[in-house]
Amino acid sequence: MGFNVSEKYNCVVIAFKGNVMGGPDAVSLNEKLHELIEEDKKNIIIDLGKVKFMNSSGLGMLIGGLTTMRKAGGDLRICNAGDKIESLLIVTKLITVFKHYRSLDEAVDSFSDEK
């Protein structure tokens, strides 16, 4: 797994690609989230559009990121989850924990709608 970080309006977009399986990637994501918190960037969107597979460790990584951002007074939302990833979120009931959107634009707009 790799991820790219970009900014779009009032959000930071972290686009994952490949297989999301935790491990060293979880450490990289956690470090990046803490850097963003220090920069006072707390509206995070995880774009799952290019993710092929996610295991339980990958889900744990997302939950850890969500917890980190909410403790800092921000939020982490997901978008572009494919059918397999969405099914995984439904089965684990995490679909009720994360705010999730069909597109990146909808996710970005969701932060604007709250202001």
N, C-alpha and C positions, 0 to 999 in steps of 0.2 A: 504494500500500500504506500502511496505517497499522497501528499496533499499540497495544494497551492493556496496561497492566501492573497486575497485582493479586497479592495474596499469598494462598496457601492452605496452611495448616498450616506446614510447614517449607520451603516452596518459593515461588519467585516465578514467576508464570505470565505469559508474554508471548504474548498472543493476536494473531496476524496476521490481517488481512482484506484482500481484494482480490487484486491481482497482486503477487507477490514478485519483484522484478526488480533488486535491488541498488541501485547508484547512491547517491543521497543517503540512502536508507533504510538502507543499510549503515552509513553514518557515524552516523546516529541510534541504530541498534541497538548499535553498538560503544560509543558514549558512555554509553548506558544500562547496558550490561554493566559498564563500568568504575565507574560510580556504585554499582552493586549490590555490586561487589567491595569498594569502600571501606566500604560499610555491612556488610561481612561476610555478605552474602547470596549464596551460591554454588551453591545448588541451583536451577537454571533449567529451566523447561519451556516449550517453544515449542508453542503450540496452533495447529495448521494447519487447524482445522475450517472456517474461513471463507475459506480461500485458494482462489481460482479457477484461478490459473495461476502457475507458477514457472519461471523460465529459469535458465540456467547461472550468471548473476550472483547470482541469489537463492540457489542452492545454495552458491555460494562464500561468501555472507554467513553462511549457517548453519554452514559449516565453520569460518569465522573465529571465530564466536561459540563454537563447541565448543572450539576451540584456546585461546581467551582464558580460558574458564572452567576448563578442565583445567589450564592453567598456573598458575591461581590456587588450585588445589586443590579445585575444584568440578566440576560436570558440567552439561551441557546435553542435555536429552532432548526428543524430539518426541512429539506425540500428535495424534490425530484427523486423520491424513493421509488425504485422499480417494483414490479409486482412481487418478486421474491423477497425483497427487503421489507416491503409493506406487509406481506404475509407474516414474516418473522415478527414484526412489531405488533401485529394483531394477536398472534398466538401467545406472545409473552405479555400482552396487555400494556406494553410500553406505548402503544398508540394513544393511550389516555394520559400518558405522562408528558410526552413531547408535543409541542405545537408543531404541526406538520402541514406542508403546503405542496401543491402540485408543481408549482414553478418557483424559480428564484424571485421573479418580480412580485409574486403574491407574498412571499416571505418577507421581502424588503418592505413592501407596503404595509405589512402587519405591524411593523415597528412604528411606522408613521401614523397609523390609525390610532395608536394609543396615546399620542401626544395631544 
